[in-house]
Every structure is written in C-alpha cells, then in structure tokens.
Amino acid sequence: MDSNVPIYLGAGFGVCIIIVCICSRLTRNSWSVDPHLLEAFLAEDNLRFINGGLQRHDIEQLLRDVERWECTICAFQNVIQQPTCSLCHTQQGVKLIEPFQRDVVHSILGDNSSYIGSTMAKYPLKSTTSMSTSFARGPPISTARRYPKSSSFRQTASRIVHWTSLLHHALLPEDLSPQQRSARMRRQWTRKMDPQNHQVVWVRHFIDSEDFPLAYIIQVNPPQDMKICFELAVSNEPIELRTMQRVKSPIQSSLADQIAWTPVELVDGNRSVIGLQPAAEAWAGLLEVSKLAFTLKYAWFLDQVSSLIVPYEERHIRFKVSRIQVLEEAIVRMNELNGRSLCAIARVHFVGEMGQDAGAILREWYVIVAQAFMDPATGLFILANKDDNSYIINPNSGYDIQQYKLLDVDHLEAFHAVGRFIGRAFLDGQMLALPLNPMLFKAMLGVPMTLDDIESLDRSVYKSLRYLLENEHVDVLALTFSVTEMRGASMVEVDLIDNGSLIDVTDDNKHDYVDLMMRYLLFKRFEPQLLALIQGIYDIVPPELLIPFDHKELELLLCGLSEIDVADWKANTTVSSSLKQSVVLEWFWEIVEAMTLAEKAKLLQYTTGSTRVPVQGFKGLTSHDGRICHFTLKGITHKPGLYPVVHACFNRIDLPIYPDKTQLEDAIRMLLLSEPTGFDIS
C-alpha cells in the first residue's frame, strides 16, 4: 500500500501517457499495506494520528450534550453548527405548514372483528376510542371512504394553509423536493405503548391520501390467523375476488407461509418484521430509544453491535477473492457463513495482489461489491425513481441474472446474499452506496405502507392513482385489473386478480383497483426476492437492534452521508507540523472545494477506501481496527515530479510541499485520472 517510490516526469506527450498509467498503478498500490510497512508505521510517531483509542461510539457520547435544532420537514435533530438538515438538506429556519391531523392508533382487531381490505361496507370495523387524548382512534376505513371531507371544508382548509404559507421561509407539502418528501415520511408512523392495555401499537400521525387511508405491513413468518384474515382482506364479492378458493401450487403455498402483505389492523405491534416478539420489558427500552435523537440512537446501536462481534482471537474469517469474479464469490461467501462466523471479523485478500488488509482493502471490497449489486447489468435492481435515482428489486431478476454472463447463481441466493451483505455492513460500520428506494427500507423494518409510499416509488403512477380516486367516469380510461411488465424476454399482461384483464375499472370498483395496485407495486411483483433479502439481513442482525430506527435513519445507518462537506472535512483533519505553516495547506483545500461532488468522492475513496462519509461526518473516520483515525495531511519534502502518496488504511496523504499551486493542482488532477481501486504492483 505504502510505496514511496517517486515518479519523475518526462517530456513529451508519450511520456505523459506513461505517467498516467504509472500514477494509476501507484494509487492502486495504496489499497494494501505490506506487513513490514504496517509495523514501521505503527512504530513511528503516527499513533498520534489515531485519536487516543477512541471508538465510533465514543464520538457519539462526546456529542450527547451538544445543542441541536430540529428540522420542521423531517424532525431530524442536527447539531446547531449545521446550517442545513443532514437528512433532507432543508435550510435551518424553514417552516413546514400543513393541515392538522389527529393521531390514529392501529391495534390488532378482536377475535370477533372482520376486516375486508377493499370492500368493507359488508364487514364494518370495530372502532374503540382510547381514554388518552393522544391516542384518538380513527373511524372505520369504510366510513372514511364513504364519507370523505366535504369539498367546502377542503377548500377552506386549503385557503388557510395557502395564506399561512406566505409567511417568511414557509413551505407547503406540495412544495417539497423529492428528498424532503421522502424524509418527511419518516414522521408518518411510530410505535407506542397503548395506555389501555400496555400493548405496542402502530400510530399514524398524518396521511396525504386522506380519502384512501389503507395501510399494510410486510410481515415475514406471519402467524396462521393473520394469513386467514389476509385472504379475507383481498376478497371482494361483487367482482368475485375469491382468493381463498384459489388452488395454490406447493411453491406458492410455501411462499405464502413465509411472507404476507397484511392490513395494519391485523398486525400485532409487538412483532418484529420477521415475526419475533421481544419481551415486554425489552419493548419499554426500545420505545424509549426510538424517541432519542439519531446520534444517540447510533451510540446505542454501536454499543449493542460491539457485543455481537466475535473477538478476533476466537474466530475470524478471510476472504480470498478474485477481482474478475468478485460478485459471484461475494454471494457464495456471504451464503456460506454460519454459526459464529456470521459475526466474525473479516479480512479480504485479492488474488495476485501483495500486502495485508489493514482496513482499506475490506472497505474497497465493500465498495466494489455494492457497485456490482446495483449495476443494472447484473439484473438484481432497477431504477425506480429518476427524481432521487433510487432503485427497487427487479421483478424480472430470475431471467435477467441469467443473461449476466459473469454471474452463475440463482437470483434468490443473490438476494439472500445482498441481505447478509447489508447485515455485515451494519456490523463492520461500512458506509455503502446502495441507493435503494425508501419503500425497501420500510420493508426491511416492517413499517406500515400507504398509498403515499407510491409517490416515492413513481410519482407519475401516484398521480394517476390519485386521479382515479378524485374523479368520476374512470371507465372511459379503459383500464382493467391487470398490468403490463417484462416476464422473461417478453412483455406480458399480469392479472392483479384472477381474470383481471377481463374486469374493467369503474367508479364502483376503482378503490379495489388502487388497493390491488398498491399491493402489486410495493410487494407482490418481487415477493420472493424481498423475502430472501429480509431473511439475509436478520441472519446477521437481531431485529431488536433495528426496531428503534425509522426507514430514513436506517438508510443513514447503512449509506452514511452522500454530501461531502468540505468545511467538516477540513475541521476534522490532522495536519503535520511541517504543513501547518505552509501555504500548500491552503491551496489543497481551495482545490478540494472547487471539485465536483464526483471528484470529491473519488478523492475520498483514494484516501479512506470509501466514497461515503460516516454518519458522524469526518469525525467518525476509523482506522483498520475501528479506532477513530482522522483524515491526515502530512507534509513531505518536494522533489521534481513527486506525487502525493496515499495511505488509505490510515486515511492519510503525504503531500509534497509544492512551490506553486499549479503544480499541486496538476498532481491532484493526475491522481484523479487513475483508477482508485486495485493493487497490482509486485
């Protein structure tokens, strides 16, 4: 990794090309560390760059009493020095103006209650009012559908909200950016303890689709009574949706036994997404943790994770992988883990490359594998939303993965490996560029989903469904209870229900159509893949560790910060005495500030092994052993043609003291031209 062999410039265009190649190889050398160089590094006065043995959770403890401000869009608590919200990038001081809505509690129905998901007039819900004013239960969904708010009431409320929005720095829900809308949704659902019976219940705090308030939970390992109720929930007598009478194949029956799309009213709030029920005393603590600011939740999470990791001397695992087959081998390695190996410390070695993994190679492996998983050519994920460039599971993955010549695995095995890969990333504290759609993070946690979640999936489809609900004479649109999608190599028509292509959508059954479209878009079309992914995650991580987080916090936990704040980077950089008094330090930060986001990410990958910033910002950078290790700039003597030397395992750049800014800029630009991965210098 730490080769100090200088590269001297030649003259002429041909020599310049050679320099680019050499520079590329030199940079790739920085990913590994020779054992002797590692020992020498630790023997020198370099330990001062590793901050006093601090771990990631120690940083959060130091931030416990820091003053914070709460974003009115997403309720995320940011440190007071942060001018914009870390989660939705809303400026401090901006207000969100939205109509008042009462909290609605969704608790599991009694034994004598009936629930019909899309045709509820014949089977009214039992509604009970809580003794606590903070737990106001809503009317039966059928009542809400048949008696929507009057148009005059809506117009009055709309005018009030509109005029209020004229206040300084105020926004309406419809004014929000895609990122803000997605972050706001984290406030829609929370778990609370019902004061009536001390049972955990789901509470809905707002819903944009007030005229269609149906909510569902994806439940793995559902209890038998839940499956029976769900069969009722998707049945509809007028158009003969007799799901219970369908003859299922053994595979379909097996799948139905393992995962279900269940009305929130039928879900026991005490159950985790995989069906386990934490003890009552554990729930009290988990609910308290869920109320904390994210940074404090993160400290709690790190403390819990540390108890899961198997000590290195007891057991550790080494992955010897080929770069050519890195994805296939990652899938095999992830699925082979069992027993204590699931949580053992891992080290990675790339075949044919020298050096010892001191942290940067593992980070690089995570980066490469994550990129391969998300590559559309692999066939596992597809772009869902162009507004935020988020991805969902490819419904046609079984076929598409077979077309990917570099991969010879079953698609469900691949998704199980993706889940385990995500679980391992939580344990290892790796920040991954996995731009998954918010609905997938909700599914991982078992958070209720509504029609509002279609908006984050596909805004145009959401608007189309809203149009159906808000307008009459929808039969002129010539819609049927079916959708068109790729199955194998062909575009086919898929029925949402039996013989759906023969059933027209009308004003009488349009709510049924929207209900079934929700189920299809958010669940049914990739049901087996989603099951494999969720099972993989919880093979590694106990569900109790993720229960306190909402879906946006889970995304932050996994992906870290995508924005690279140069001011934060600069504030958390250790500078050697030889560089502190040099103008080169000022030049360096001026050059970094002028870079594009992609260039900053590439420089970050060179110097740390990852393109993402830890959730704590640059103060959370770690070394090979998990100790806090700030980004470091060390000044070295300049020689003609000498380039910066990167020590990615220790987040350090040895920066020559260049005589002018142009030479420094040229050297950094040359660095960015090379590939930031790999090790191939013998």
Buried (B, 14 or more C-beta within 10 A) or exposed (E): BBBEEEBEEEEEEEEEEEBEEBBBBBBBBBBBBBEEBBEEBEEEEBBEBBBEEBBBBBBBBEBEEEEBBEBBBBBBBBBEEBEBBBBBBBEBEBBBBBBEEEBBBBBBBEEEBBBBBBBBEEBBBEEEEBEEEEBEBBBBBBBBBEEBEEEEEBEEEEEEBEEBBEEEEBBBBEEBBBBBBBBBBBBBBBBBBBEBEEBBBBBBEBBBBEBBBBBBBBBBBBBEEBBEBBBBBBBBEEBEBBBEEEEEEEEEEEBBEBBBBBBBBBBBBBBBBBBBBBEEEEBEBBBEBBEBBBBBBBBBBBBBBEEBEBEEEEEEBEBEBEBEBBBBBBBBBBBEBEEEEBBBBBBBBBEEBBBBBBBBBBBBBBBBBBBBBBEEEBBBBBBBBEBBEBBBBBBBBBBBBBEBEEBEBEBBBBBBBBBBBBBBBBBBBBBBBBBBBBBBBBBBBBBBBBBBBBBBBBBEEBEBBBEBBEEEEBBEEEBBBBBEEBBEEEEEEBBBBBEBBEBBBBEEBBBBBBBBBBBBBBBBBBBBBBBBBBBBBBBBBBBBBBBBBBBBBBBBBBBBBBEBBBEBBBEBBBBBEBBEEBEBBEBBBEBBEEBEEEBBBBBBBBBBBBBBBBBBBBBBBBBBEBBBBBBBBBBBEBEEBBBBBBBBBBBBBBBBBBEEBEBBBBBBEBBBEBEBBBBEBE
